[in-house]
Amino acid sequence: MLWIAALLVLLTGLYYYRIPLLWSTAVLASLLTVYFLFTGPTPLGIGLATVFLLIFLPLNLSFVRQRLITGPLFQIMKKALPSMSQTEREALEAGTTWWDAELFSGNPDWKRLMDLPTATLSREEQAFIDGPVETLCAMLNDWDITHNRMDLPEEVWDYIKKQKFCGIIIPKQYGGLEFSETAHSEIVMKISSRSSTAAVTVMVPNSLGPAKLLLVYGTEQQKNHYLPRLASGEEIPAFALTGPLAGSDAGAMPDTGVVCYGTFDGNEQVLGIRLNWEKRYITLGPIATVLGLAFKLYDPEHLLGDRDNLGITLALIPTGTPGVSIGRRHFPLNSAFQNGPNWGKDVFIPMDWIIGGIEQIGNGWKMLMQCLATGRAISLPALSVGGAKLTCRNTGAYARIRKQFNVPIGEFEGIEEPLARMAGETYILDAARLVTTAALDNGEKPSVISAILKYELTERMRKIINDGMDIQGGSGICMGPRNYLGRLYQVVPVSITVEGANILTRSMMIFGQGAIRCHPYLQKEMAALNLPNRKQALIIFDSLLLEHVGFFMHNLVAGFLFGLTGARFIRTPGNRLTKRYYQQIARFSTSFALLADFALMTLGGSLKRKERISGQFADALSNLYLCSCVLKHYQNQGGRKEDIPLLHWACLQTLHQAQQALSEILRKLPLQPAAWLLRLAVFPFGKPVSPPNDRLIHQTASLLQHDSEVRDRLTQGIYVSFDKEDATGRIEAAFKAVLAAAPVEAKIRQAQKDKRLAKGDPSAMAEEAVAQGLISDQEAGLMALAGQARRAAIDVDDFSPEEMLGKQAASRSGESRKSIPEVYTV
């Protein structure tokens, strides 16, 4: 038994430290030799020696290994490898891997994350945010925009163009602002805290639009012509990708272009493309002056070469081109940003309108995949964080202002839970936003992480706003100029839907793409399987597979050891507050890598279609990334003591969700007997992480109900109004007034407990308290001001029947189908 125990310990050490096969063979052979020297040729020793020779002899002889093991596996895997479309291949090759690959490795290199510089703004960028962005926000009245105008006011459009809001990413040599990705994010976040319509209007030209594509792929002539016009707002861009019949399936795109000769600009026999397309959901489409278009290009007459199908191609088309039709506006959930369909019939364009010229024919999907990261990693996350911070700041204040049973509703445990969730989730969102923009500013282009951000931040923003609506109650559902949250609640599904619907992002993209891009060996093995030279392919595949098996065995052993020890001996960064969180991330990373390999081995190509299990893998990976960002963000902000409740809530929540996802994966894996053994390795003593407890929930919820640096830091970067006629300005004024009167109210309550004053609302007792000398006239004035401000903050709007029926009557008469409706003012 001692010898068997020694053998098991030795094997554990060899696998854990990933000792090379030859050295491992030598060490095991030495142990067997010592065993025979001590015990002689016993039946156990002979059996162990036989097993050793049968396993390790062929493994160490490459020609035997390739003939007996890797050769047959090579054939099986080559046949089982799922077919991959060109669009799928280009999606996989887009961008780079970064911290996502570290988490996939099972052994994250923490130095890579810790060495990432903190996201910062230049003086010029900060001045722009403090100046033009602040001014733009002050100009915006969301109720007027979404209810009366159904568009931004003309003066707002002019200001956006004049201040080059559409040229945030365009270099200065072309007249743009040339700001960093962090500044881009900060600008969109601040505007979104004021008006989602204005935020979408600004973010679209700077994300997936002609400007981004031109910067990366455009010819010098195209850049010189269009970029200055886009920066100044002379040209309004839109990008037409989605169609009614294709949706997210770009391979099914029915929009076509045919290479041919035609007449253009008065010239006969110009080589160009005849286009036919139909697109919808195109933001800025109704007012666009230049349209970026994705289509499939064909060359039936072989005017460019010997291929018929040239692939997805992108072109820039002025909307005034003959044959281009701009449809009427869509109406996305009471939002007023410009969005609508367009189509083209027999539109002839010259070849030099192709983005990047003839050289980029057929590279359209690759170009889009490379550029989509901006929308997914910057614009939509910034929009989400802006909405989350706005809700946090104002609903937290409302919970302190609003009373039920003479008690602020924020003191009820039932309200504390969603308040804590709002604060903790907002901390997670901002951490992920800033860490990711810092990575982008330092040259990373992580496509998988951009999908994680798009999915997680929009979904978590939706939950934050839902919680805000629950707390706001009737004031949240009664629309009008006083309601700051209702329109945001209505427009939430827009961000959930665009840039790839969240259901598909979670179930197909994050893990489906990540499993291949981020796995240390999988993409290399697939490349080896597809090599034309079988002999060379087998040699490369054999070497990779050997390393892959060692990787799997390491994770199996490491996962079990980490489970037994609680990962307490893993070397990680951190102090007494954070070290356990780093260790848990490392532990779950190992478990994730182990289960991913098991799923790939047992499900093979069918894993592509197992979207429920892929979704759980996506949840696990996403939450490990978010927790990593929280720890980095806490460090970047100086590890402040006041932020500790936010740190603990955010880490416990994300780790608990990652743990639950891993548990669900184990439940869904095939070969359940083997899965149960894996469960023993991953969770030998059960699940180690519990969600935030009641004490932490109370501490976190309290942060939103006090006027403090923590509250300001958590909601930093949004527009804060102090105008008492503004929807959020009323709440801010009432919050400060109520807090100023709180000590006076406490005196009155104490007098009520001492039975010196009658029970009831302390505000009603102020006059009697003055009469008894319990409070001063000045203190009574504070109570009166707080009461007035409270009432102003909790009041809701009402309308006359004529005001309620005005827009409906216009719609029935068909006016809303022809033009923007008449203005109806409350």
N, C-alpha and C positions, 0 to 999 in steps of 0.2 A: 504493500500500500504506500509506503514511503517513496519507493521508486516511481510508482505511478503518479503520486503527488508531485514529485520533482519534475517528472516529464510534463505534467500539465502546467506547472509554474514556468518551466522553460519555454514551452510553446506559447504561453501567454506573453512572455517577455519578447520572444522573437516576432510575434505578430504585432504587438503594441509598438515596438520600435522599428517595425518594417525592415528587419534585417534582410539583406539580399539572399536569394534562394541558395546560392552556392555556400555562403557562410552559414546559413541556417542548417543546411545539410551536414556540413562539417561538425557543427555544434551537437546536433542530434546523434550523429555517428559516434562522436566522442562519449556522449552519455551512455549509449548502448554498449560501447566497448568497456567502460568502467563497470557497468552493470554485470557484464559477462565475467569480468575479472573477479568481482566479489561473489557472484552467485553460481557461476558456471552455466552450462547450457540447459536452463530450466525450460519447461513448456511455455511459460510466459515470455521468457527472453527470446525463444525461437519465434514465437508468434509476433512479437514486436519487431524483430529483425526482418521477418518476412513482409510485414506491412510496410516497414520503412523502405525496403528494397523495391517493392511493387509501386510505391508512390514516388519516392524521390529519385530513383534511378532514371525512369523515363522523363521526369520533370527536368532533370539536369542535362539530359542528352537532347539537344535541340532537334536533331533529325528524327529521333524517336517521338519526341513530344509533338512535333508538327504532323507526323504521320498518324499518331494514335489519338491525339487530343485536339490540338488547335486546328488541324486540317479539317476533320469532320465538323467542328464547331464553325469554322469559316464558311463551309458550304451551307450549313443550317441557317446561320445568321444572314448570309447573303440572300437566301431565298425568303427569309422572314422579314427582311428590312422593308418597311412600308414604302410605297412609292411616294415621292415628294415632288410636288409641283414646283415650277419655276418661282412662283410668288412665295411659296413656303420657304424655298431655299434662300431667296433674297432676304426674306424677313429674318431668317436665322443668322445670316451673315451681316446684318445691319448693326451698327454701333459696336460697343466694346463691352467687356465684362469688368466688374470692379469688386465692390464688397459682396455682391451677390455670389460671385465665384468663390470668395473666401468662405462664405456660409455653406456653400455646396460642398466644399472640400472636407468638411468635418473637422477641420483644424484651422480656424481663422487666424490669420496673421494680424494681431491687434496693432502692430506698429504701423501697418498700412492705413488704418483708420485714424490712429492717434496723431500721425504726422500730417494729416490733412489740415491745411490752414483754415482758420475761422472765416466764414463768409463775411466780407466787409464791403463797404461802399466808399467810393472815392469822394473827395470834396465836391466835385462837379455833380456826381450822382445824387449826393445828399442834398445839395442845393436845389436840384431839379425837383426832388420829392418835397422839400420844404416850400418851394416856390410854385412852379406851374402845376404840380400834382395837387397841392393843397388848394390852389385857386380853382382848379377844375372841379374838385370835390365840392367846394363851396357853391359852385354854380349849379350843381345838380339837385333837382327836386324829383325824387323817384316816383312819387304819386303823379305829378304833372306829366312826367315822361311816359309812364305806363298806362295811365288812365285817360289823360286828356289828349296828349299829342300822338301817342304810339310811335314816338321817335324822339331823338335828342333835339333840343331847340337849335335853331340855326346858329345862334351865337356860340353854343357849345361845339358844334361841328367846326365852326371857324377857328375856335381856340385850339381844338385838337390838331387841326391841320397846321396852324401857325406855330404851335410849340413843338411840332414834329413828334407827336405821340405815336404816329404810325411808322416812325423811323428809329425806334429804340435800338434795333439790332443792326441798322445800316451804318457802315463805316462813315467817318467824317469826310473822307475824300469824295463821297457821293452826297454829302449834305445831311447825313444822318447824325444821330446822337452817339452811336457806338458804345453803348453801355454794356456792363457785365450782365451775366445771367442773373446774378443776385439782385442787381438794380431792376432788371426786367421784372423779376418776381415781386419785388417790393412795390413797384409802380402798379402792377395789376392788382395786388392784394389791397392796396389802399383805395384804389378806385372801386373795387368790388364791395368794399365796406360801405359804400355810398350808393352805388347803382350798378346792378349786374348788367344792365343794358350798355352803359358806358364802358364797363370793364371788358365785355365781349367785343365791343366795337374797337377798343384799343388792342386787345390781345390777338385777335385774328390776323391782322396784317403782320404781326411780329412772331407768329408761330407757324402754322402750316399755311403758307401763302407764297405767292410769287417771290417776295423779297428773300425769304430763306432759301428757296430753291435756286434763285439767281446767284446768291452769294456763294453757294457751294458748287453749283454746276454751270452757271450761265457763262456765255461767251463775254468777252470784254465789250463788244458792241452792245449786247443786251444789257449788261450792267450799266454802262455809260448812259444808255437811253432811258432805262426804266428806274433805276435806283434813286436818282435825284427826284424824279417825279413822285415816286412812292413815299420818299421821306418827307416831302413838302405837302403831301395830300393832294397834289394835282391829279394823281391817279389813285383811284380807290380799287384795291385788289380783292379778288375772291378766288377760292380754289374749288373747282367742280370735280368731285370724286364720286360721291355716292349717287347711285341711280335707283329707280324704283324696283328693278328686277335683280340687282346684284347685292346691294347692301354691303355687308362686310366681306363678301366673297368676291374679291377683285378678279379672280380667275374667270368668273362668270360675267364680267362686264360686257354688255352688248354694244357699247359705244365704239364706233369704228372710224378709222381713217384709211383711205386708199391712196397710195402713191400714184400720181398721174400728172399729166400736163394740163394746164388751164390758163385762163386769163386772169391777170392780177394787175391792178393799178394801170390799166390801159395797155399792158404789155401782153402779147400773145405768146403761147407756148412756154410758160414758166413752169419749171418743175416744182411741184408742191403736193399738197394732201387735200383730198376732198373728205370732209368730216360730216358725220351724222351722230348726234348724241341726244340723250335726255337725262338730266340730272335734277336732284331735289335736295332739300335741306341745306342749301348753300348759303352760309352766313356772309353777309354783305352783298350777296348776289343781286338783289333788286336795285342797288345803287352802284354796282361795280362798273368801272370804266375799262378794266382789263381783267380777263378771266384766265386763270390757270386751268388747264383741262387735261384729264387723264383719259386715254383711249387706247384701243388695240389697233396697231398699225399693220396693214397688209400691203403686199407688193405683188399683185397677181401678174403684172407684165414684166416683172424682174428688172425694173428700171434702176434699182440700187444694188442688185446682186442676184443670187440664185435661190433666195428663200422667199416663200410666200408670206409666212407669218413672222413679222419682225418684232412682236411683243408689245408690252404696254409702254407707251410713250407719252411725254408731257409737252404741252405747247402753251404759249402765251398768245391770247387772242383778244384784241380790242373788241369791246362789246358792240361797237358800231359797225362791225364787219357784216356785209350782206349775208343773210341767212341765219344770223344769231338772233334768238328770241329770248327776252327776259320776261319771265312770268310774273304773276301777282304774288304778293307776299304770303308766306306761311304765318301762322299765329301761334308761336311756341309758348303755351302756358302763361298767357298774360304778360309775357315779356315783350319789350318793344324793340329789341335789336333787329336789324334788317336781315331777313332770311327768306329765301324763296327758291323756286325752281328756275331752270333755264334749259334751253334746248337749241339745237342747230340742225338745219337741213341743207345738205349739199353746200356746206361752207368751205370755200377754197382758201387755203392759206399757203404762203411760200414756205420752203423748207427751213429758212432761217428763223422762223417763229418757233421752231422746236427748242425747248430749253436746253441749252448746251450745244445746240446745232446737231448736225447729222451724226456726230460721234456718239451722242447720247440716245440715239434711237434704240428702243427695246430695253432701256435701263430705267424706265419710269417707276416701276414698283420699288426697285432698289433705292432710287432717289427719294421716294416718299418715305420709305422705312427709315432711311438715314435722318430725315428731317422731322418725322413725326414726334421724335423724342422731345422737341421743344414744347409742343402742345401738351404732351403727357407728363413731362417732368417739370415744366415751369408754369405755363399759363393756367391750366385747370387746377393744379395744386394751389397756386396762388389765389385763384378765385375761391377755392374751398376754404383756405385758411382765413381769408378776409371775411367770409360769411360766418365762420366759426368764431372768430374773435369778436365780431360785431354782436353776435348772439350772446356770447359769454359775458361781455362787458355790460350789456344793457339788460339782459334777463337776470343776471346776478344782482344788478342794482334794483331791478323791479322786485325781486324776491325780498329785498331788504325794505323797500318802500311800502309794498302792498301788505295789508294786514288782514288777518281773519281771526276772530275771537280775541281781538286786541293784541295779537302776537304777529310779528313779521312772518310771512309764510315761509321764508328761508330757514326758519328755526324748526319747522316740522321735519321729522325724519323722512317722511315720504317725499318731500321736496329736496332735502339734502342729497338724496341718492342721485337724481338727475343733475343737480348742480355740480356735484363732484365729478360725475361722468363728463359733463360739458367742459369743466376746467381741465381734467386729466387728458381727455381726448384732444383738446385744443393744444395742450402742451406737446402731445405726440405729433400732431399735424405740423406745428411750427418747427419742431426739431427735425422732422423728415424733410421739410421744405428747405431749411437753411443748410443742412448737411449735404443735401443733394445738389443745391445750386453751387455750393463751395466745390464739390467734385467736378461739376460741369465747368466752372471757372478755371479749374486746374487741368483741363484737357480731357477729362473722362467723358465718354458718350455711352453710358450704360443703358442699353435698350430694355433689358429685363427690369431694371430698377425703375425706369420711366413708366413701365406698365404697372408695377407695384404702386407707385405714387398715384397714378391716375385712379386706379381702382380703390385703394385704401383711403386716400384723402377725400375723394368725393363721397364714398360710402359713409365714412365717419362724420363728415360734415352733415350728411343727411340725418344721422342720428342726433347730432348736436342740435340741429334746428328743430327736429321733432320734439326733443326734450324741452327746448325753449318754448315751443308752441304749447306744450302741456302745462308749463309753468305760467305762461302768459294767460292761458285760459281764454275767456271771452274777448279780452283785448287783443288776442292774437288772431282771432277769426273774423273780427269786424273790420272790414277794409275801410281805408280812408287815409287822409294825410297824416293822422297821428300814428298809424300802424307802421312800425319800422320792419316788422318780421314777416307779415303775410305774403308780400310779393316774393321775398326770398324763399319762403316755404313753397310757393307755387312753382318757382323756376328751378328748384333743386334737380328734378329729373333731367333737365337739359344737360347739365354737366355729367350726369350719370350716363347719358346716352351717347354724347359726341365723342369723337376720337376713338371709336371702338366701344360698343356697348359693354357695360361692366360685367354682365353675365359671361360674355365671351372672353373678356380680358382675364377674368378669374379662372374660368374652366378650361381655357385653351392656351392663352398666351403666356401667363406668368411661369407656370411649370412646364407647359408643352415646349415653349421656347427655351426656358431656363434649363431644363433637363439636358438639352443638347449643348447649349452655349456654355453653360457654367460647369458642367461635369468635367473632371480632370481628364477623362479618357474617351467618353462616348463619341464626341464629334471626331476625334482622331481615328477611332475604330471604324466609324462610318465612312470616313474618307478612305481608309485602307481597303475596306470592302469594295469600294467603287473604283479602285485602281485597275487599269486595263491589263497590266502585267501581273498574272496570278502569282508567279514565284515571288516577285518583289512584294506584292500585297500580303502574301502569307507570312513572309518574314517580319514585316512591320506589324501585322495583326498579332502574330505570335508574341512579340515583345510587349505590345500594349496590353494584351490579355493577361499576360503574366503579372504585369504591374497592377492591372485592374483587380485581379484576384487578391493580391496582397493588400490593396486599398480596402476591399470589402472585408477581409479578415481583420485588418487593423481596426476598422470601425466597429466590427462585431465585438471584439475584445475590449476596445476602448469604451464603447457604449456600456458594456456590462460593468467594467471597473468604475466608470463614472457614476453609474447607478448605485453600486454598492457603497461608494464613498461620498455620494452627493456632490461629486466633482470638486470637492474641497481642496484637492491638492493640485489642481490645474493652475499653471502659471498664467496669470492675466493681469491687466492693469487694474487700477481702482484702489480705493481706500476702504475703511470699515463700512462705509455706507453703500458703496457701489460694487465692491469686489465680488460679492455673491451673485450679483446680476450678470457680471461678465462671465463668471463660471457657469451659470445656468445657460447662457447663450451658447457657450462652447459645448456644453453637454448636449443640448438639443440640436446643435449643428451636426454633431457626430451621429445622433439618432436619425436625423433627417437624411443624411448621406447614406446611412445603412439601409433605411426603408426605401429610399429612392432606387438604390441598386437592386434590392429584392424585387420591387415592383417591375423594374425594367427586365430583370431576368425571367420572372414568371409570366408577365403579361406581354413582353416583347412589343411588337408593332401595334397590338391591340390597345396598348396604354393610351395611344393617341385618341381613341374613341371612348375611353373610360373617364368621362368628364367629371363625374362626382368625386372620384379619388384624386384626379388632377386638381380639382378645386381645393381639396383638403391639403394637398402638398403646397398649393399656392398660399393658403392661409398660414401654414407653418413658416414657409420662407419669408412671407411678407412681415409677419409679426416679429421674427428674429431680426429682420432689417430695421423695423421701426424701433425695437428696443435698443439696438446698437446706436441708432441716431439719437435716441433720448439720452443715453449715457454720454455720447460725444457732445451733445448740445448742453447738457448740465455742466460738463467740464469747460466748454467754450464760454459759458456765462459766468464763470468764476466759482462754480460750486457753492452758491449762496445758501446759507442756512435756511432762509425764508422759503426757498424753493423745494425743500426736502419733501414736503407732502406731495407735491406734483411729481417729483422724481419717483417716489415709491409707488404712487398710484399708477403712473404710466408704465413702469417696469413690471409691476405685478400683473397689470391687465394684459400687456402684450405677451409676457411669458406664459401666463395662464392660457391665453388663446392659442399660442403655439403648441402648448402641451395638449390641449383638447384636440387640436387638429391632428397631432401625431397619434393620439389615442384612436381617433376616428379612422385614420389610415390603417392602423393595425386591425381594426374591425372589418375593413373593406377589402383587405388583401386576399388574394387567392391562396390556396393551400393553407387553410386555417391551422392545422397542427403545427406547421412551421411558423406561422404568424404568432401563435401562442408562445413558442420558444423565443421569438424576437421580442414579444412583450415582456418576457422575463428578463431579457437583456436590457431593454430600454427602461422599464419601470419595475425593477426587482422588488421594491418596497412600496409600490403604488405611485401615484402622481405626487410630485414634490412641491408644486407651486399652487398656492391658494389665491383666489382673487382678493382685491382690497377689502379689509375688514371694516367694521362699523366705525372704529375710532379714526381710521385713516379717511374714511368717507366724510366724517364730520370735519376733520381738519381741512380737507381739500375744498369742501363746499364753503367753508368759512372764508376762504381766500377771496371769493367773488363778492362777499358782502361787506368788505372793509375797503376804505379808500387808502390803498397802500402801494408801495413800490412793486410788490408781487403782482397785484392786479394790473398795474400799468405795464409791467414787463411782459406779462402773459398776453396782453392785448396790444402790445407795441406795434406801431406801423399802420394802424387803421386811422380813418378820419374820425376825430372826436369833435363834436359840435358843442358849443356852449351857448347857442342861440335858444332862448326859451320858447321861441315859436317853431323850433325844429323838432321833429319826432324824437330823435335821440337826445337833442339838447334839453328837452323837458325832463327826460329821465335822469340825465347827468345832473341837472340843477336840483331836482328833487332828492336825488341820492345824497348830495352834499348837504342839503338843508336838513334832511332827516338825521344824518349822522351828527350834524352840528347841534341838533336839538336832543340827541340821545341822552346826554348826561342830565338834562333838565327832566326828561321823561322818567329817567331812573329815580330822580328825587321824588317825583309825584307817585311813582309806583311804590316806593318805600313808605311814603306817607299813607298810602292806601293799605299797605300791609299792616302798618301801625294803627290803622283805623282812625287816622286823623283826617282822612278824606274818604268820601264815598267811592265805592267801586264803579268802574266804567272806563270809558275811553279817557286816557290821561289828558288829551287835548281839551276835552270838555271841562276838566278840573283845573285848568290853568288859572282862571280868574279867581277861584276860591283859594288856590295855593298862594297867589299873590297876596290876597287879603289876609291869610294866616302868616304871611312872612316866610313861607317855605321856599319861594323862588322870587327873583326880582322881576321888575317890569321888563327889563331887557331880556331875561330868560323866557318870560311869557311871550315876548315878541318872536323869539326863535321858534317857539312852539307854533305860533300862528303862521309864521312863514313856512315851516315844515308842513303844516296842514294844507296850506294853499298849494304848495308845490306838489305834495302828494296827490291832491285831487286833480291837478293839471296833468300829472303823469299817468293817472289811471283812467281818465276820461277817454271815451271812444267817440268816433264820428257818427253822425246821423245825417240822413238825406231826405229831401222832399220827394214826393212821388214823381214829380217832373224830372228831377235830377236822376232818379233811379231808372226812369223809362227812356231817357233821351237817347242813349246809344243803342238800345234795343230797337227803338222806332227807326233809327237810321239804318240799322242792319236789315230790318224787314223791307225797307224801301229799296234796298240794293246799293245804298250810298257807300257802305263800308267796303263793297266789292270794287268800287271804282276809284276811291280816293281815301285819303286819311280823314276820319270823321271830324265833325266840328268839335271845337273845344267846349267841354262842359265843366265848369268850375264849381267846386263844392262851396 
